[in-house]
Structures are given as structure tokens and as C-alpha cells.
Amino acid sequence: MKGEDDVNTAMKDEETDGSGEKLLGFNSTEEQPPGPGGQDSMWRNERYECVPLDVKGIDEDNSKGTRDSLHPQTGSALRKTQPLHEKPKDAKLWPYFQDGQRRIDYVLTYHIQKPHSARKQKSRSCCLSHKSKRASSPAREDPELAAQENRLDYHEDDQRLRREEYEENLREMGLEMEKDEGTKIPGVGFVKIHAPWEVLCREAEFMKLKMPTIKKYEVSHGSGIVEKINMFMQKATAPLQPNVLDRQTEDEKHLSYAFSREKRHLFDLSDRNSFFDSKTRSSIVYEILKRTKCTRAKFIMGISSLLGSGVYTEAYPLHDGDIDDVHAETNDRKILYEQWASYSIFYKYQPIGLIRKYFGEKVGLYFAWLGVYTQMLIPAAVVGVIVFLYGCATVDDNIPSMEICDERNNITMCPMCDRACSYWKLVTACGTARASHLFDNAATVFFAIFMALWATMFMEHWKRRQMRLNYVWDMTGFEDTESHPRAEYEFHVMKKSLKKEKSPKTGNVKLTCTDRMPAYMTIIVMMIFLIFVTLAIVFGVVLYRVSIMTALHMSSTATVFRTNIRATVKTTGAVINLIIIIIMDEVYGAIARWLTIMEVPKTDKSFEERLIFKTFILKFANAFTPIVYLAFFRGRLIGRPGKYIYVLGSYRMEECAHAGCLMELCIQLCITMLGKQLIQNNLFEIGVPKLKKLLRQRKIDKKHQEELNKTLHRHEKDHFLGPFVGLNPEYMEMIIQFGMVTLFVASFPLAPLFALLNNIIEIRLDAKKFVTELRRPIAVRAKDIGIWYTLLRGLSKVAVIVNAFVISFTSDFIPRLVYQYMYSPDGTLHGFVNHTLSYFNVSHFQPGTEPLAPLHLGYRVDVCRYKDYRDPPWSDTPYEFSREFWAILAARFAFVIVFQNVVMLMSDFVDWLIPDIPKDISVQIHKERNLIVELFMKEERGKKHRNTIGDPSPQPLRSRPSSQA
């Protein structure tokens, strides 16, 4: 423990720079003894996660001092570290301490149970000292009330003691805090946290943050034709670029390198306030909060566990400033509000660089991906509209539709239901047949092939765009080495170690598959059960459609209404499916989170990936099970007249319309897609945050609300904003939309157009939500979109197979093709409708299933027709599948195999043809590596020259570290 005491003492020491100003930090001149086992020594602070000590101090010429500047009386010493010419910021408008000099990098809030007790006083705002001063509580007037609140007092005091210990540990790590238990927001206390310069430098070095050096180099954009094309595109798209003032020039770039206090002379530290921007400062403070321990919390570590136990209620970084005030100073948030979160500039590109600067790489990648996806939807939407217009233009020339609409054919069809339904004329299906041709025509196959290649092009385009962003954002060498365990994982490890009667340290104990086996079994059983629930819901909607159709046929409504029974039932069934999908989406999301928590993943990244996978499976099944039923099962498990298949005793399975189920599939896709986008994605995203904000503001008197808004500080205004819950819901809705666009696009060519219109609104809606409605998220470093790319890749592969089956089994493309080239006497589609209809003798109806009104058409019917390929009743094998059926079935499977392999081969060829890394980016990355080597070789030569001047004796040459090269 002696080594720990020495380290803790060193952490409390002050350093002074060359001007005599006091700095909080670590003494850089002391050498630490090597740790056990011959390894570099590590800080063994019980209150903090171990961090390496083999780094030098912030200022090598600093001398050791006494660390007392955290006391309130020495606050003026801290203000001396700011430039003398800089005017203090207004704490009401900007995220700064009361002194207007120190920036608020993070805010913790906690609940004040009894504002009338010892903590009820004037709004105080002061720096916390090592020993917190507490005002003595006044005597209670009611002893009975005191007895009732005794347990609440104990719980509140326990949380207060935890907060005091945790905040003391944060001060040990060099953070500065200012407390505000004012009366503006009743029952809420604030802890404002500021990270001094030396703490930022220390953590930036530990986190290996890449920072721009003073070295600049020219960026080349290719040579010859490529450069000219790039210049032309820049000029052509100049009106579409956002008017962002600080947009970085594309002709030169700072050479970036992992920050090191030892090599601080390589970086431009002339303005310490702007060297670490606000999102970097907040992410650094969050890392400290996450790794600082609180021993009173039963060995649970980090801010997440304290939030879960109610010690703190909220933890969030602050936005830069106001956006509503016209006269407010320009800040990044205001620029984003004007140049990004506005519907009037929907046609412009997004300021991705500024989004990344303000929200971090992870949010920047999401909006960059959404922008690329929306941009790629433009050609898909154009081609889809052309295919739809082709169907509209050729509907009058479609021979099967003309035959159905020709009254001279006089084809009598068999009843669509038992008893209540009677015989009907095929000509009554004329409108459905003409509408089906809009989506079921020769261009459908071409569009399915085009969309398969489009998906591949989109994935390749995104990979190249992602690599370019990695280069611009200095993330090319970033590796996510997250190994810090979650608080819940450590809690379960601690319980396991206590059961084994060992020390409650996590180093020797971990959760194994055996420990998680009950959770795994529960997850498997629950996932299977929920899939069956989804199937049961679809089956329930099927029973609804069957029963409603029978009831409407039996009712004595007007004839005009009865002719539209099928359309009425289809539309209402699709709306019911939509409502169920929206409701079950929320239920499945909550269940997936519960199952993931039960699994106890070790790290946050593992937790997120497992949650995404479970949520995707459940929501994908919820959205697409009704569509899969319509595409591949409806109308195929019905039997035939005289021998129908019944479920639950008397319910006959649904039949497709004569023109096929493709039209009903199109209606279901259209209603589901538009409904999810308008109701779930847009209405909920607008309405729910505003409703929550109103509920949070109800705690404040409406009379004083306007006056209060004028006096609220930045941290108090952000308190009323909604919490940031992550990007998973945003990605999930786009992934489901991508499935709608690609999986069944053969049946709905207008899907890309609807997706494009939705995404244009979605980008600005999300932007407005991020800038105005939500608290600022933690800036998370990332170089890709993670598991979402894998899901997109899988969907694009499955889409090829699904569209092949839709074309061959759901549409009439293959039967028309077979008839035209095998059975047509003149090589045309004349006679195709009669070829698809089989004969049935009405005397073969089962007893009790014949129509109640057999003379509904005005004449007696002896033989009716139904859509199927079966032998006639007068053949040797009546009602058996005919040779045409087997020939068409073989052609269907042959088409699936050929289509799948050809399209897959074409997609793989496009994938191989387009390199993942653009040529100019590859050259620039190689050039950057060479410049880093030259920079450090120049530094070594400079050191050698300085050593030679200072000491003329021969000096051994120091080799250049290969890791830095």
C-alpha cells in the first residue's frame, strides 16, 4: 500500500509552468519504480482503473507545488490559466462555470428529496473542497412526520454519502466541480464538471487520441482525367454544398499523430482552449467517470452503476449554446441548426464534417451512411417509376387482361366461399386484372435484376465513402480495443467470486458459458416462442379476412358494396397488420433488451451487438411474416372445389384473385411501408419527444415558465431535453426499410420512390431532433457502422433469392412464358386465360357446401371454372394435377436457379471490379505514413544536434522506434 499512497500523493501535487501559474496534475520529474514481474509500474489507485505510468509529465520544466487550488478561495488562481485578452463567457448563455472561464465538460444531476431540509438555501454555486461543508438541519416541527420519513432519510443520506465519495475520487483524478442546488428546478441538484488542461493531456495520451500536428501537407486528388472530373464535380455541386464557415479546405491537411505529452512540441498548443474541442473534452471526462470507483456501491464501478442505483439521475455533456436567439454568438450548434436541421435546404448535402466535429464519429457515420443510402435511392426510384409507367402504357395491350374484360367469353367461376357465395362472372375481375398488370409485366424481371445490382453498388459505394471518411477523420489506424467490463458484468462476477469464498476481485474470476447456460436456454425458448406468436398473429388476421368476407357475402347490403368486398377485406386486413406491427415492434424491442440484460455481456460493444441481433430478428419477423404469407402461401394451400382445406372446422383457406396474389402483396407492402414511415418513424419521432418535454416542464409553474427560461443556464436548459438513447432505433428503421425496398421489389417497383421521399424528410427530422430535442450524445470513436453492415450485406444476398421466388411463384411471368412457347398455337398469349382455368362439375360439391342461390346469375350452372392446372372431371384422372402443372413447376424452379446464380455472379463481379479503397486515398495514406517517419527522423537529428552542442563528447546514436514509424 505504500506505493499506492505515494501515487495518490503525487496525484495531489501541483505543477507550475514557466510563468509561475499553478497547474493541477502529476509530478513529471519523479521516476516510478518498476512494478512486480518486471513490468512497467501501474497506478494501483483503488478509486480508478489502472493506467500506465511510463509517460512523462505535461511540462518537463515544472516544479512541484502544493495542490490547494480546488478550494474555493483559490478559484482566482485557476482563472489565471486563461489568456488575459479573453473576455469571460456569460454562464447563462454558454456552458461555463460561474467564473465564465472554465468550461463545463459534463453534468451530473441528482434528486433532492427534501428541499426544505438542510439543503434548502439560496442558489449556491461554488467549487467543492476536499471536506464538504454541510449546513446543520433545522429541527422538525412534526415528530410523527419525522418518524415516517426516517427510512427515506436513511436512503437519501446513503446516496449522498456515495455521491460525496465518488466526487472526492473524481477530484483525486484532477477534475474540478461546481455544485448547484438552486431553486429554479425544484428537487434537482447539479454537479458541473470541468477537466483542466493537464487532465485532458493525460487522458488524451492514455486514450491514444490522434491530434493534428503543426505539420501540413498538400492533398492530391489524383492525376489527369480523374483530377479534372473531380474539379468539374466540385464546381457542379457547389450550389448544393452547405454554407458552413469552418469547412476544411480540401487542398491541404494537418498530419495527425497520437497525442503525447513528451512530444507536445509537435502539436500547435498556442490556443489551449481550442486544441481539444468540446466533444473531445466531454468524451475524456466520460472515460474518467466510467472508470472511477465508488467503494460504497459494493465494489460496483463507474457512473453507469451509480445511475442505475439512483445515486445520480442523469449524466450528459452540454450543447455549445443557444440556437433561438438571433443575436447569439455563432457556435457549431447554431450553424448545424441553420445549415442542416432545416427543411428548406432539403436539396443540399449534409455538413458531415461539422456533424462529426460536434457529435462524434459514430453519429457522423450514421448520417453519412443515411446520406449515401438516400443518394443511391435516386436512380432506383427513377427506374422504378419507369417500370410502373411501362405497365401503365401497356395495360391496354395486355392480352390476358383483355380476355378477362371481354364479356363475350362468358366464363362462369366457382363460388369463393361455401354456402353464402354463389357463382360469378370472370369479367367482374377486370379491374383487378388491369391493376395487376401495372406491377406484373415483362419489365418486372429487369427491375429485380437491376435492384440486385443496385444493392451491390450501394454496398461498394458505402465502403469507399467510409474509407474516405476514415482518412479525413484520421481514423485509418483506429482499433476498437474496448476491454472495460460493464457494471452488471462486474456485479455478477463479484457474486460468483463471493460464492467461491475468494477475494471480490475480477481478475481471477469470469463468467463462463456454464454460468450463462440458463440465460441462453431462456433466450432460445423465448425467441422461438415469440416467432410462434408472430405466426399466430398472422393466422389470426387470416381468420379475420375469411370470416369477414363470409359475413359480408351473407349480409343483405347493396349490390354495389358487395362487388367491392374483396378490396374492402384486403385493405382492412392490411391496416390491421400495420397496427399490430407497430405495437409489437415496441413489445419486441423491450423483450430483446430484457433478454440481452439477462445474458450479461462483458463489454458495451458486445451488449450492443447482441441487442441489435435479437431486435433485428424479432422486428424483421414481425414486419415481413404477413408479406411472406401473401407472397408464397396464400392461395396454395386451399385444395380444390369439392375438396377444400378447412381450418378450425369450418374456415376455408383464402384464395387469391384470378390475376394472382401479386396485387394483394403490393397493397400490403404499400400500406405497411407508408404506415411505418408516416406513423412509427415520423409521427412518433416528432410527437413523443415533444410530449416528454412537456411532461418534464409540467413540474414548473406555467406563470413563471417564460421568465424562468430567460434565466436558466445552459446545463438547466439541457436538463429539459430528451435523453439520447443511441442510434439503434434510427438504424433499425432504415434496415427494415432497406428490406422493403430490396426483398419484394419485384412486386412493388414504387418502393424506392417512397423510401426516397421518406428519407429526404427523415434526414432533416433526425437533424432537428439531434440539435434541438435531444441532449448532446457522448462522442464515440468508430471507423465503420459495425454489425449493421453485416445485416445489410445479408439482406442484399437474401433479396436475390426472394425476388427470384416472387417472380417465378407469385407472379404469372413463368406460366405466361411456358404457354407462349409450348402451348400457344400462334406463339402469342391468346387463350392464356382459358389455359389457366380448370373445370369442375357442380354435382361433385360436398353436402352442405353448395351455393344457397345457385340461380344467382339467372341460369342453371352445370360446370364452373377455377384457377388451377388439373384434369377435367370427364378424364381418366379427374381433378388430378395435369401435365401442364408439372411442366410449369419445373420451369419455375429452373428460373429460380438460373436467376439466382446469374445475378449472384454479376453482383460478385461488380464487387470485385470496384476496389474498396479509392486509389487517391490509398496514395494519401501511404504518403502520410512516410511523412510521419520523416517527422520523427527530423526530430531525432534535432536531438542529436542539441546533444552535440551541449556535450561535445561522443554520444551514442538513438535508433528510431519502429512502432512510431
N, C-alpha and C positions, 0 to 999 in steps of 0.2 A: 504493500500500500504506500510505501514511501515514494515510489516512482509516480504513483497517481497524485499524491499531494504536491510533488514538485511540478507536475504538469498543470494541475489546477492553479497553482501559484503563478506559473508562467502565463497562464491564460488571463489572469487578472492584472498583469503588469501593463504599464503604459509605455508607448514609444513616442518619441518626439522626432519630428522631421528637422530638416536643416534650418528652418526658420523658428524653431523653438515651439511649434504648435503641437498640442498633445493629440496622440492617436491611440485608439484602443486596439489591442491586438496581442500578438505574441512576440516575445523577445527573439530576435533573429540571430543574435550573436552567440547564444548558448548551443553547444553541441550535446545532443542527447546520446546516452549510452545505447549500444546495440541491445535489442530485445533478446529474449530467450530463443534458443535454437538457431542462433547465428543470423536471424532475420533482422530486417530494419525494425527499429523500435516503433511502436504504435501507441497512440494515445489510448489509455485504458480508463477513460472517464466513464464512470457508471451512469452518467446522465446523457451520454452521447454515443452514437455509433462510432466505432473505431475508424480513424482516418490516418493516413500516412504522415510521418513526421520528417521524412527525408526531403524537406523543402526548406528553403531559406526565407528569411523574413521579408517584409514588404519593403522596407528601406534599410539597406545594408549599413548606412551610417547612423542609424537611430541609436539613441541611448536609452537605457532602462529608466522608467519612472514609476510613479505610484498611480494605480488605477482608481481614481475617485471621480471621474468626470460623469459617472452615471447619477451622481447625486444632484438634486435639484439646484443646489447653489452653484454648481459648476456648469450649468447649461450654457452659459455665455462662452465658455472655453470651446464647446463643440461648434458654436456658430462661427468661431474664428477660422474653421477649416474651409468655409465658403469663400469664394472670390469677393474681394472688397467691393468691386464695382457692381455686383449683382444685387438687385433690389429684392427684399423678402417677398415671398408669394403670399397672396391672400388665402388664409386657411379655409375660408368659406367656398372659394371657387376652385382651388387646386388641392390635390392630395398631399398636404404638408402638415407638419406639427404646428402648434400654436406659434412657435418662433418664426414660421414662414421660411425656414432654411432646410430643415431635414425632411426628406420625402417620406411619405407613408408607403411602405412597400407591401404591407399585409395588415389585415384587420381580423381580430378575433372578437366575437360577441358572446356574451353570457347573459343568463337570466338573473334579474334581481327580484328575489321572491317578495321582499317586504320593503318597498321604498320608504316606508315611514319609520324604519328602524335606524340602526347606526349609520346606514349608508345613505340616508336621506339628508341631503345637504345641497348647497349650491353647486352648479355645474363646475366641477373642478377638472383641471387639465394640467397634469404635472408629470414629470419624469419619475419613474419608480426607483426608489433606492433599494439597497440590499435588504434593509429591515423595513417592511411596510408598516406605516403608521395607521392604526385603526382608531376611529373615534369610539368612545365608550357609548354603549347603548343606553338610551333613557329607560327609566322604569316603566313597566307595562301598567296600564290603568286597569285592565281586567285580568285577574288571576285565572279565571276559567278559560279565557281565550288563550292565555299563555300555556296552560296545560294542554289544550287541544293542538297547539302549534308546536309542541315540544319536539315531536318526531320530524316535522318539516324543518325546524331549526337545525336539528342534528344533520339532516341530509344536506341542507344548504351549507352548513359550516364545513361538512366533509368536502363538498365540491369546492368551496372557497379555499380550503387548505391545499387541495390538489392544484388549483389554479396558481396559488402562491408558489408552490414548489416548482411547478412547471415553468412559470415565468422567471423564477430565480435561476433555473437551469438555462433558460434562454439568455439571460443576462451573462451567465458564465461563458456562453459561447460568443459574447460580444455584441449581441443585439441590443438596441435601445428601444424603450417602450414609453408610451404615454397613455394614461388611463383617462377615460371619460365616462362618468356615471351621472350624466346630466338628466334633466327632466324633460327634454324635448321629445324623446321617445320613451314613454313610461315602461319600466320593467326591463330595460335593455342596457347593458354596460358594454363599453368598447375598450379593447386593448389595441392601440395603434403601434405598429412595429416598424422600426427603421433599421436598415443594415448599413453600418458605417463603411467607409471606403476599404479599410483593411479586411473586414469580414467578406466583402464582395470579392476582393482579390484572392483571399484564401480559398473560398468555396469555388470560385471560377477555376482555380488551378486544380482542385480536387475533382471537380466535375468535368475537367478537360474541355472547357468551352473554347471553341475556336473564335478568336477575336481578330479584327483587321489590324494588320501591322502598318507601319509608315511606308512600306514598300508598295508601289503601284506598278502595274504593267499593262500594256496595251492588249486588248482583246481583239483577236482577228475573227472575222465572220466568214471564213472560207476564202476561196480564191476564184477568180474568173467569173464564170456564169453564176455560180452559187451566190457569190457576194452581190452581183448585180440583181439577182432575183430577190435577195433579202432586202436590199435597198429599195427596190420597187415596191415590195410588200409593205415595208415600213411607211413609205410615203402614201400608199393607197389606203392603209388602215389608220393613218394619223387622225382623221376626224373621229374614229371610233375609240381612241385611247382616252382614258380618264384624265381629267385635269388635276393631276397630283403634283404638287410643287416639288416634293423631295424625291421625285422619281430618279433613280440612279442612272447615270449615263452608261450606255452600253458599249462605249469605246474603251473604257479603262476600268480596272478592278483592283481593289486592295488585296494584297497577298495575305491570307489568313493563316493563323497558326494557333495551336492550343496555348492558352494563356499561362504564363509562368512568371512568378514574381522575380525569379532570378534573372529572367531575360526581359524585364519590363522596359528596358531601353529600346526594344524592338517595336513597341506599341506607342501610339500617339496618346499620351496621358496629359496633354495640355489642358483639356477640359474634363475633369473627373466626373462632373455631373452628367455628361452625355456619353461617356465611354461605355457604361453599362446602361442600356435603355430600360424603360420601366418594366417590360415583360421579362427581361433577364433578371432584374433585381427581384421581382416577385417570385420567379422560379427558384432563385437561390435561397430566398427566405423560406419557401415551402420545403425545400430539401432539409433545411435545418429543423423546421417544425416537425417534419416527418420522422426524423431520426433522434430527436431529443426525448429522453425517457422521463417518466413520472413514476417513481417507486411506490407512491401511494396507490397507484392504479393497479396493484397486484402484478407488477412486472410487465404490464402491457405498455408498449412503447409507441409514441408518435401521436400526432394531432388527430389522426383518424379515430383512434380508440377513445380519445377524450371527447370527440364529437359524438361518438356512438353512445357513450355513457352519460351524456348530458352535462359534462363539465363546461364545455363550450357549446353554444348553439349553432354558430355559423363561423366560417373561416373563408375569407375571399380577398383577392387583390382588388385595387380600386381602378376605376376608369380614370383617364387622364384629366378630363374636365367636362364642362357643360357643353351642350350642343344646341340648346334652345335660344340662348342669349345671342342676339345678333352682334352685339358689341363685345362678345367674349373673345379672348385671345385665341389665335389659331392653334389647334392641337390635333394630334392624329385622329382622335375620336371624331372631332368635328369635321375633318376632311373626309373620313370614311362615311359619315352621315350625309354629306353633301354629294360626294362623288361615287358612292356605292349603294347606300341604303335609300335610294330614291327610285320610284317607278318611272319617273320622267326620262331617265337615262338608261332604260332597259336595253337599248340597242348598243351600248358601249361595252367594251371589255371591262373586266373586273381589275381593280388595282391589287393584284395578287401580292406584289412585294410589300405594300403597306399593310395588307391583311396579315401577312406573316410577321411583319415587324411588330404589330400591335397584339395579335392573338397567339402567335407562335406557329411553329412549322406544322403541327398536326392539323390545326384548323385551316391553315393556309393550303395544305394539300387537299383537304376536303373540298374547299371552294374551287381550287384549281381543277380537281377531278370533275366536279359538277359542271364547271365551265367547258371543259373538253367534251364531256358527255352531251351537253346541250348543243355545242357547236357541231358535233358529229350527227346529231339528230336532224339537222337541216337537210342534207342530201337524202337521208332515209325518208323524211316527211315528204319531200318533193317527189321521189319515186313512188311512194305510197299513194299520193294524190293522183299521179299519172295513171297508176294501175286502176284506181277507183273510177277515174274519168273514162278509162278504156272500157270498163264494164258498163258505164252509163251509155257510152256511144254505141256499143254493140248489142244492147239489150233487145233492140227491135229486130236484129238479125239473128238472134239466137233461136235455132230450130227447135230444141226441146221446149223452150218457153212458148213458142208459137203453137206447138202441138197441144200443150196443156190449155192454152187460152182459146183454142179453136172449138167452138160449140158443136161443130159438125161431127166431131169424134164420138160424142155421146158415150163416154166411158163412165160406168157406174162403179163406185168404190164401196168396199165393205165398211160396216159401222166401225167408228173409232172407240166405242165403249159398249159394254153389254147392256141390253135391255133399253136403256134410255136413249141411246143413239140409234139413228136409222141410216139407211143408205144415202150416199151423197154423190154429187157430180164432181168429176175431176176438174171441171172448168172453174169451180169455186176456189181452187188453189192457184188461180192465175197470178194474183198479186204477189203471193209468196214466191212463186217460181221466178217472176221477173226480178224481185228484190234479191233472190239468192244469186242470180247471175252477176250482180254487182260485185260480189266477193268470190264467186266460184266460176272462174273463167281461165282461159289459157295463160293469162298474164300472172296468175297466182303462183305458178311454179317458178317463173322467172323471179318474182319478188321474194319467194322463200330462199332461193339461191343467193340473191343479192343481199338479203339480210344476214345470211350466214357469213358471207364475206365481209359485210359491214361490221359485224361483231368482232371479227379478227382484226380488221383495220383499226377499229376503235381501241382494242387492247394494245396493239402495237403503237398507235399514236400516243396513248397514255404513257406507255413505258418510256418512250423517247421524251415526252414532255416532263415526266417525273425525273428523268436523269438530268435534263437541263436545269430544272429547279434545284436539284441537289447540288449542282455545280455553282449556280448563282448564290445559293444559300449556304455554301460551304459545308455541305453535309455528305460529301462524297466518301470521306473516311469514317463516318459516324457508325458506330456499332452499339446497338442497344444492349448494354451489359447489366440490365436491371437484375439484381440479386437480393434486394432488400425484401424480407418477408412481410406479408400483410399482418396486421394486428390480430385478426381472427386466427390466422395460422399459428402465430406465436402463442396465443392463448391455448389452443388445443395441444400444442407441443408441450407447454408448461404443465397442463393437466396430465398428459401422458408421462412426463418425467416425474411428477409427484406420485403417480401411481406406482412407478418403479422405485420409489424412495431414493431418487437421485436429486442432485442439485438442480434447481429450476433454471438451468442454462440450456439454450437451444443448440449448442454446438455438437453435443453428442447424441441428441435425440431428434428424430424427424418422423413425419407421418408417412407410412408405407401404404402399399396397395391393400394390405390386410386391414389396416385401420380404416381405410376408405371403402372397404367392400360393402358394408351396409348402405352407404350413400350411393355407391354405384348401382347396387341392386334396386334401390328405390328409384333412381333416375331412369333406369331401363324400364321398370314396370310403369312408372308414371308417363314416360314418353309414349310407350305402346298404348296405354290407356287413353291418353289424350288424342292420339291418332284415331283410335276407335270412336272417341267422342265426336271428332270431326266427321268421320264417315256416317255416324248415326244422325248427325245434324243434316247432312246432305240427303240421307234416306228420308228423314222427316219432311224435308222440303219436297221431295219426290211424291210422298204420300199426300202432301197438301195439294200439289198440282193435280194429281189423279182424282182426288175426292172433290176438289172444287170444279174440275171440268165435268165430272159426272153430275154434280149438283146443278150446275148451270144448264146442262142439257135437259135435266128433268124439270127445271123451273119453267113457268109459263110467261117468260119475258118476251119482249118483242123480237121479231124475226131478225131485225137489223142488228140487235145486240148479240143474238145467238150466232150470227155469222162471224163475229169477232171474238168468239170465246177463246180460241186458241191463242190469239195475240194477247188477250187480257190475262190469261193464265201465265203465259210466258213472261210478260212484263212484271206482274206482281210477284211471281216466283223469283225473278232476278233481283227485285228490290228487297225481298225478304232475305235472300242470300247476302246482299250487300250489308244490311243491318246486322245480321249475325256475324259477318266477317269483321265489321268494325268493333262490335262488342267483344268478340272472342280474341281479337288482337290484343286488347288491353289485358284480358284474363291470362292469355298465354305468356305475355311479357312478364307479368308478375310471377307466374309459376316458374318460368325459366330462371328468373333471378333467385327465387327461393331454392330451386334445385342446385344452382351454382354455389350459393352460400353453403348449402349442405355438403357440397363436395370439398370445401375448404382448399381452394387453390393456394399455392405458396406465394406467388407474386401478383401484382396488379395486372400485369400483361397476361399472365395465364388466366386470371379471373375473367378478364375482358374477352379473350378468345373463346373460352368455354361458354360464356354467356351468349356471345354472338352466335355460336354454332347451334345452341339449343333454341334460341329465339328464332333463328332463321328456319330451322326445320319445322317448328310449330306454326309460324306465321306463313311459311310457304305452303304447307299442307292446308292451312285454313283458307288461304286465298285461291289456291288452284285446284282443290279437290272438286268443287262444283263444276269447274271448267273441264277437268279431265273426265268427269262423268258424262257431260254433254258431248264431248268430242269422241269418246271411244266406247261408251257403254250404253248410252240411251239408244233405244231402237234396235238393239242387237240381242237383247235377252227377253224378247216378248213372245216368242213362239209364232203361231200362225192362226188364222181363223179356224175355229173348231177345236183348237188345241193351244190356247193361250196359256202363258205362265202367270200364276197368281201369287201374290204375297199377302201375308196376314189373312189368308182365307179368301177374300173376295175382291182384293185390289189388283186390277190388271196393270202390268207394267206399261210405261209410257211408250208411245210410238213417235217417230219423227214425222215431220211433214213430208209430203211427197217429194219436195225438192231437196230433202235431206236435213240433217241436224246442223248444217253449217250456219244457217241463218239464225237459229236459236243460240248457237255458240257465239256468234257475232253480237247478238243482243246482250248476252250475259257478260261478255268481255267489255262492251261499251259501258254498260251501267256500272259494273264493278270498277273499271278504271276511272271513269269520270267521278263516280261517287267517292271513291277513296281519295282522289286528288282534291275534290272540292270540299268534302266534309271532313275527312280524317286529317289530311295533310295541311290544308289551308285554313279552314274554319277553326279547327282545334288549335292550330298554331297561333292564330290571331286572338281567338276568344278566351282560351284557357289562361294564357299569361296575363291578359288584362283583368280577368276575373280574380285571379290570385292576387294581383297587385291591389285591386280594390278591397279585397278581404284583409290584406295586410294594413291598408290605410284606414280601415274602419276603426282601428284602435285609437285613432287620433280624432279629436273633436273636429267636425267639419268647419265650424266657425273659425277655428284657428289654423286650419289646414293651409290656406293660402299664405297667411303670414308666416307659418312655420316653414313652408317650402322656401321662402326667401332667406330664412336664417339658418337652414340646415347646412351642415358641412358636407364635404364630398363623401366621407365614409357613412354619414347618416342617410344621404340620398341613395347610395348604392344598397343600403340595407333593405330598402323597399323594392328593389329589383328582384326578379326571379332567379333562383339558383341555377347554375349551369349543370345540367345532368349528363353531359357528354354528347358525343357525335353519333352514338349508335342508333338512336331513333332517326336521325337525318339520313344516315347511310342505308338503314333498313328500308325506308320507304322508297329510296331510289333503286335499291336492289330488286324489290318487288316490282317496281315499275319496269325495270330492265327485263325482268321475266315476262311481263305482259307484252312488251314490245317485241321480244325475240321468240318466245316459246310458241305462241299461237298466232304469229303474224300472218300466216297463210290464210287465216280465216277473218282477219281484221286488218286490212292494209292501212287504215287510217290511224292505227295505234301510235306510230311515230309522230304524227302531226299533233295528236292530243298530248303526248308526252312533251313535245317541244313547247307548246303553248303553256303547259303547266310549269315546266322548268324555268321559263322566262320569268314567270311570276314567283316561282319558288326561290330563285337566287336573290331577288330583291326582298322577298319576305323574310328569308333567313338572315339577310344582311341587316334589315331593320330590327329583327329580333335580337341579334347578337349585339348591335350597337346601342339600342335603346331599351330593350325589355329585360335583358339578362345581365347578371353580374359578369364581370370580366373573368374568363376562364384562366386556369393555370397554363402558362406557356409550356407545352410539351414538345420536346425534340423528336422528330421522326423523319425517316428518309423514304418511306413508302406508306401506302394505305393499309398494309398489313393483311389480315385474313380476308378482307373484302375483295382483294384482287383474286384470291383463290376462288371465292364464290362466284365472281364474275366470269372467270375462266371456265368453271364448271358449268355455269348456266349457258354459256355460248356453245359448249360442246353438246349439252343435252338438247339445246334448241334445234340442232340439225336433225336429231333423231325424231323429236316430237313433230316437227314440221313435215318430215317425211311420212309419218303415220297419219297426220291430218290430211295431207294431200291424197294419200292412197286409200284411206279407210273412211274419212269423214266426208270428203267431197266426192263428186261424181266424175272426177277427172279420169280415173282409170277405167270405170265402166264405159264412159264415152269413147275412150281411146280403143278399148277392146272391140266395142261394137263397130266402130268406124272401119277398122282394119281387118275384122274377122267375120262379122255377121251382116254388115250393111250390103245390100245388093248393088248400090251405086257409089259406095265409098263416102257417103255423107251421113249426117245424123238423122235423116228422115226415117221415122219408125222407131227411134230410140226409146221414146216413152212407152210405146206398146211392148217393146222388148223387155223393159224392166218390170212389167206387171205380170203377175201370175193369176190363175183362175181359181175360184172357189165355188163349189156347189152349196147353195144356201140351205139345202136339206141336210147338210152334214154339221150344222150348228149343234153344239151340246145342248141338252134340255135346260131351259131357263136362261139361255144367253142370247136367244134370237131377239130381233128388234120388236118393241111393243107396237110400233106403227110401220109395218112392212110396206104399206102403200103410200108412204110419205111423198114419194116422187110422182104419184099419180098413176103408177102402173106396177104390175107384179114383177118382182126381180127373181130370176132363177139362178143366175150366175153373177157374182160380183168379182171385182179385181182388188188385188192388194200388192204392195211393192215388195217383191222378193223374187228370187230365182229358184222356182220349184216346178215340178212336173204337174201338168193339169190333172184334174180328178178322173178323166177318162183314159189315162195312160196306165201302163202295167205297174208303175210305182207311183201311185198318186201322192202328191204333196211331199215327195222326197226332193232333196236338192238336185237341181238339174246339172247337166254338163257345163252350161254357161257359168253357173255359180263357181265351180271348181276352177274353170279357166280364169275367171276374173280374180279369184282369191290368189291363184299362183302369180298373176300379173301384179297384184297389189304387193305381195312380198318381194317380188323381183324388183319392183320400183323402189321399195324401201332400201334394199341392199345397194342398188346402183346409186341412188340419190345420196345415201349416207356416205358411201366411200368416195364418190366423186367430189362432193362438197368438202368432206374432211381433207381430201388430198389437196384441193385448191386452197383451203384455209391454211394448211401446213406449208404450202408453197409460198403463200403471202407472208406467213410468219418468218420463213427462212429468208425471204427476199429482203425484208426490211430489217436493218440492224437495230438492236435495242438501244445502242448508244449512238447519237448523232456524231458524224465524223468531226465536225468542228469542236464539239465538246470533248471528245477523246483527245484531240490535239491540245486543247487548253488544259486539261487535267495533267497531261504529261508535261506540258510547259510549266505548270505551277509546281510540280514536284522538283523539276530541275531548278527553278528559282529558289525554292526552299533550301536545296543543297548549296547553291551559290551563296545565299544569305548567311548560312552558318559557316561556310568556309571563309567568307569575308570576316565574320566575327572572330574566328579562330586566329586568322592572320593579324587582326587588330589586337587581340590579347597578347599574341607573341611579340608584337612590336612594342606594346606598352611594357611588357615584362623586360624586354631587352633594354629599353631606356631606363627603367627603374633599377634594374640589376644587370650590369654588363656581363656578369658571369654566365657561362653557358647554361641554358635551360633545356630540360627535356621537352621534346615536342609532344603535344597532347593530340591524340588521334580524335578524329571527328566521330561522334556517336552514330552508329549506323541506323539506330532507331529514329533519330531525328532527321536523317536524310530521307 
